[in-house]
Amino acid sequence: MAKAKAPRTSQSTNKQVLTMPEAGSVPSVRKTSPVSSSSVDLTAQIRERAYQLSQERGNAPGHENEDWLKAEREVLARQSHLHTA
């Protein structure tokens, strides 16, 4: 047989409720750094190269990681060469 639950006793607790500010009341701050836009650009280049590698292979499944890693090496090597030249 299930045990009956004891009734809850009312205890005073101090719960704080946070509210969101109204739209437009807080100025938006947008920070962009060269690192973040650069990393997004690199990711896009790697993705494109990995896709090309996949197409060259005839889109055979099971080589996604290999394509990505090879593309990453190629793109990063190209970036490194551009920055040292």
Steps between C-alpha positions, in 0.01 A plus 500: 500500500628847411595730781287813525683823436522743785346839427747776423553757762507859390848640536586851406770508237653801340493425130626765266344527160700646217320676222623573152539868408261640245613496140699810416561599862848352504745606230635207306875461492639308211860396521675352205852379512724412209554158652133405494436617144827343392411167658159506333670567167744213560215267590318593180816437296556164670138402444522590130825307452364197686199505270729515196699204631178306552387575145839393362448166674151465349321591824578158647371494860722423796784739423359820650757531779786420265379764252458759776845439649672508161316820408592651836869423447493648150317820597710560811821439307386748236413756771833446671683548170309825430585643842870417480549627146 
